[in-house]
Amino acid sequence: MGDIKTQHVIAKIDALGPLGYFARMPNLDLREEEFRDRFTMRDFIDAGRRAFELHGGGDIINPPRQQVIEERDGCSHFRLDMPAEWPGHYRVRKIIEEVSTLGSGNLGERRAWIELQDLRADTAVRLDAGHITDMRTGAAGALAIELLAEGEVQRIGILGTGRIARCLALACDDLFELAELRCTSRSASNRDAFAAGLGPQLQCQNLQMSPSIEACVDGVDAVLTAAPTTTPILDANLVAQIDTVVAIAGDARTRQLHAEVLEKRPVIVDVLEQAQASGEFQYAVQQGTEAGIRLARRADGTVLTMSDAACHRVSRGGVTAYLTGMAAQDLCAAVMIYEGSRPWASEPMV
């Protein structure tokens, strides 16, 4: 049933093109300042869990996204187009445009917006998507640990001190009763600024800014990596004793994990086609070692995903979650904001 619905949605996109499929002009506009302070990290965690569960049950369709990368004027210009649909309820399309200089380890200018259609109320709305994307990404990382960790999670390490790392920290702090939260990055000044801004917002009373990756991951129960780097920073030796590894993966331009991390541990992806277009998987293709990636599979060979984990179809422990971001998560987060912000929204999503 889910496969038939997916094929139907993809066929419509192929026939009309993404712009034609989402051609209705938004008649409502929700700016970030209108909703940023109205929804908590727990709200985004609940929306992310709902996205995994509805997608795992075949209710939400998450067609392949489209991306374009061009090199111009010494910078990398990136555009991402992500559609999803809950047939009979909602349809969404998110656009991200970035200009970045990866050699510096920083992402530069970014624009992001979501076009949401309420199919029952015949209403279209445009939402600023920067905050939504950051929050739902942080929520997804924490949910991956919740769904895949075998034992109690008390100590977590985060590689990175950017906006996504901040949201990962907030989500993990909300979802777990942490004895210790560690974070690191290459720059001491970035670590200091991160701690000063984040520390007062945490329930965890033990935020440690580690001077190195080795110190950050030593003895933790789970590690999350969110660093826009072209050179891998996490190898199999560093994660050998860690229950759960979560990679907030980038596109084909970035690589955070050494190849053996994906070869020695079961890998749970969120969307296989997107993972295959990301840096670590593309590198494996170039090296002729893609068959060595240890994708978790069912007995019939079907690749297991985070949506399967949300539906209790994945074994826990010793797993690497490889997350590329799902439009289904954008859909559920956007619907949460739409339904919670305006009186004209149709009945709540259940």
C-alpha positions in Angstrom: 0.0 0.0 0.0 2.7 2.5 1.0 4.7 1.6 -2.2 1.7 2.3 -4.4 1.1 5.6 -2.7 4.7 6.6 -3.0 4.8 5.7 -6.7 1.7 7.8 -7.3 3.2 10.9 -5.6 6.5 10.4 -7.4 4.6 10.0 -10.7 2.8 13.3 -10.1 6.1 15.1 -9.4 7.7 13.6 -12.5 4.8 14.7 -14.6 4.5 18.2 -13.3 8.0 18.9 -12.0 8.4 20.1 -8.4 7.3 23.6 -9.2 4.1 22.4 -10.9 3.3 19.9 -8.2 3.5 22.6 -5.6 2.2 25.4 -7.9 -0.4 26.8 -5.6 0.6 30.3 -4.4 0.7 30.6 -0.6 -2.1 32.8 0.7 -0.7 32.9 4.2 2.7 33.7 5.5 4.3 32.6 8.9 7.5 34.4 9.8 9.9 32.9 12.2 9.4 35.7 14.8 5.7 34.7 15.0 6.4 31.2 16.1 10.0 30.8 17.3 9.2 31.2 21.0 5.8 29.4 20.9 7.1 25.9 20.4 9.6 24.1 22.6 12.2 21.5 21.8 9.9 18.9 23.3 7.3 20.0 20.7 9.8 19.4 17.9 10.8 16.0 19.4 7.1 14.9 19.5 6.6 16.1 15.9 9.8 14.2 14.8 8.7 11.0 16.5 5.3 11.4 14.8 7.1 11.8 11.4 9.1 8.6 11.9 6.1 6.7 13.0 3.7 7.9 10.2 6.4 7.3 7.6 7.1 3.9 9.0 3.4 3.1 8.8 3.1 4.2 5.2 0.9 7.2 6.0 3.4 9.9 5.0 5.2 9.7 1.7 8.8 11.0 1.4 9.7 11.1 -2.3 13.4 11.5 -3.3 14.7 15.0 -2.9 16.5 17.0 -5.6 19.7 18.8 -5.1 22.0 20.9 -7.3 25.6 21.9 -6.4 27.6 24.4 -8.4 31.0 26.0 -7.9 31.0 29.7 -8.7 33.2 32.6 -7.6 35.2 30.4 -5.3 32.2 29.3 -3.4 29.9 26.3 -3.4 26.3 27.1 -4.3 23.8 24.5 -3.1 20.1 24.2 -3.6 17.9 21.5 -2.1 14.2 20.7 -2.9 12.5 18.4 -0.5 8.8 17.2 -1.0 6.6 15.1 1.2 2.9 14.3 1.4 0.4 13.0 3.8 -2.3 12.0 1.2 -5.6 13.6 1.9 -4.2 15.8 4.6 -1.1 17.9 3.9 1.6 18.4 1.2 4.9 20.1 1.8 7.9 21.3 -0.1 11.0 22.7 1.6 13.7 24.7 -0.3 17.2 25.3 1.1 19.7 27.5 -0.7 23.3 27.9 0.7 26.5 29.6 -0.3 29.4 28.0 1.6 33.2 27.9 1.9 33.9 24.4 3.1 37.6 24.8 3.5 37.0 27.1 6.5 34.8 24.5 8.2 31.8 26.9 8.1 28.6 27.1 6.2 27.9 30.6 5.0 24.7 32.3 3.8 21.5 30.2 3.9 17.9 30.8 2.9 15.2 28.2 3.7 11.5 28.2 3.4 8.6 25.7 3.5 5.5 25.7 1.4 2.7 23.8 3.1 -0.7 22.9 1.6 -3.6 22.0 3.8 -5.4 19.7 1.4 -8.6 19.6 3.5 -9.0 23.4 4.0 -7.6 24.3 0.5 -5.1 26.6 2.1 -1.5 27.2 1.4 1.1 28.8 3.7 4.7 29.8 3.5 6.8 29.3 6.6 10.4 30.5 7.3 12.3 27.2 7.6 15.7 28.0 9.2 14.6 27.6 12.8 12.3 24.6 11.9 15.2 22.8 10.1 17.6 23.3 13.0 15.1 22.2 15.7 13.8 19.2 13.8 17.4 18.1 13.0 18.3 18.4 16.7 15.2 16.4 17.6 16.0 13.7 15.0 19.5 13.2 16.5 18.2 12.8 20.0 15.4 10.5 18.8 17.9 8.3 17.0 19.7 7.7 20.3 16.4 7.0 22.1 15.3 4.5 19.4 18.6 2.7 18.9 20.5 2.8 22.2 20.5 -0.5 24.1 21.4 0.7 27.6 20.7 3.7 29.7 22.0 7.0 28.2 23.7 9.2 30.8 26.7 10.6 29.0 26.6 12.1 25.5 29.3 13.7 23.3 28.7 16.2 20.5 31.2 17.1 17.8 30.6 20.6 16.7 29.5 23.9 18.2 27.4 25.4 15.4 23.6 25.9 15.3 22.9 22.2 14.7 25.2 21.1 17.6 23.3 23.5 19.8 19.9 22.0 18.9 21.3 18.5 19.3 22.4 19.5 22.8 19.1 21.0 23.7 17.2 17.9 22.4 19.4 15.4 24.2 19.1 17.5 27.4 15.3 17.4 27.1 15.0 13.7 26.2 17.5 12.2 28.7 18.5 12.7 32.3 22.1 13.4 31.6 24.9 13.1 34.1 27.3 14.7 31.6 27.1 16.5 28.3 30.3 17.1 26.4 30.9 19.2 23.3 33.9 20.1 21.2 35.2 22.0 18.2 38.5 23.0 16.8 38.3 26.6 18.1 38.7 27.4 21.8 36.8 30.7 21.3 33.9 28.8 19.6 33.8 26.4 22.5 33.8 29.2 25.1 31.0 31.0 23.2 29.0 27.8 22.8 29.2 27.1 26.6 28.3 30.6 27.5 25.2 30.7 25.3 24.0 27.1 25.9 24.9 26.4 29.5 22.1 28.5 31.1 19.5 26.7 28.9 20.3 23.2 30.0 18.9 21.0 32.7 22.1 19.1 32.8 24.4 20.7 35.4 27.6 19.1 33.9 28.4 20.7 30.5 32.0 20.0 29.6 33.7 21.7 26.7 36.4 19.2 25.6 39.6 20.3 24.1 39.7 17.4 21.6 37.6 14.8 19.9 39.3 12.0 21.9 38.4 13.7 25.2 34.9 14.4 24.0 34.0 10.8 23.2 35.9 8.9 25.8 33.5 6.9 28.0 30.3 8.4 26.5 27.2 6.3 25.8 26.4 8.1 22.6 28.1 10.5 20.3 26.6 12.8 17.7 28.7 14.5 15.0 27.6 17.7 13.2 30.7 19.3 11.7 30.8 20.6 8.1 34.1 19.0 7.3 35.6 17.5 4.2 38.0 15.4 6.2 36.7 12.5 8.4 37.0 13.2 12.1 35.6 10.0 13.7 37.2 6.6 13.2 36.3 3.1 14.3 38.8 3.1 17.2 37.2 6.2 18.8 33.7 4.7 18.7 34.6 1.0 19.5 33.1 1.2 23.0 30.3 3.6 22.2 26.7 2.2 22.1 25.2 4.6 19.6 26.8 6.9 17.0 24.7 9.5 15.2 26.0 11.3 12.1 24.1 14.4 11.0 25.2 13.8 7.5 25.8 16.5 4.9 25.6 16.3 1.1 28.3 15.0 -1.2 30.7 17.8 -0.2 31.2 16.6 3.4 32.6 13.5 5.2 32.6 13.1 9.0 33.1 9.4 9.4 36.0 7.2 8.4 34.9 4.3 6.1 35.4 1.7 8.8 32.8 3.3 11.0 30.2 2.4 8.4 31.8 -1.0 7.7 32.2 -2.4 11.3 28.8 -1.3 12.8 25.2 -1.7 11.5 24.1 1.4 9.8 20.5 2.7 10.1 19.7 5.5 7.5 16.7 7.8 7.5 16.4 7.8 3.6 18.6 5.4 1.7 18.6 7.3 -1.6 19.7 10.5 0.3 22.4 8.6 2.2 23.7 7.2 -1.0 24.2 10.8 -2.3 26.0 11.9 0.8 29.8 12.2 1.3 30.7 9.0 3.0 28.6 6.9 0.6 29.9 8.7 -2.4 33.5 8.2 -1.2 32.8 4.5 -0.9 31.5 4.4 -4.5 34.7 6.2 -5.7 36.8 3.7 -3.8 34.8 0.7 -5.0 34.0 -0.3 -1.4 30.3 0.6 -1.2 29.4 -3.1 -0.8 31.3 -3.0 2.5 28.9 -0.5 4.1 27.0 -2.5 6.7 23.5 -1.4 6.1 21.0 -3.0 8.5 18.5 -5.2 6.6 15.5 -7.3 7.1 15.7 -11.1 6.4 14.5 -10.4 2.8 17.3 -7.9 2.2 15.2 -4.7 2.6 17.2 -1.9 4.1 16.0 -0.8 7.5 15.5 2.9 8.3 14.9 5.2 11.3 11.2 4.9 10.5 11.5 1.1 11.0 13.2 1.8 14.3 10.3 4.0 15.4 8.0 1.1 14.6 10.1 -1.3 16.6 11.5 -3.3 13.7 15.2 -2.6 14.4 17.6 -4.3 17.0 19.2 -1.9 19.5 22.8 -1.4 20.4 26.1 -0.9 18.6 24.5 1.0 15.8 25.4 4.0 13.6 22.5 6.2 12.6 23.2 8.1 9.4 20.7 11.0 9.2 20.3 13.2 6.1 17.0 14.9 7.0 13.5 14.0 5.9 10.9 16.2 4.4 8.4 14.1 6.4 10.0 15.7 9.5 9.5 19.2 7.9 5.9 18.3 7.2 5.1 17.3 10.8 7.0 20.3 12.2 5.3 22.7 9.8 1.9 21.2 10.5 2.5 21.6 14.3 3.2 25.3 13.8 0.4 25.9 11.3 -2.2 24.2 13.5 -0.9 25.8 16.6 -0.6 29.3 15.2 -3.8 30.0 13.3 -7.5 29.5 14.0 -8.3 28.7 10.4 -6.2 25.5 10.3 -8.2 22.3 9.7 -8.6 19.7 12.4 -5.4 18.7 14.2 -3.1 16.0 12.9 -3.5 12.7 14.8 
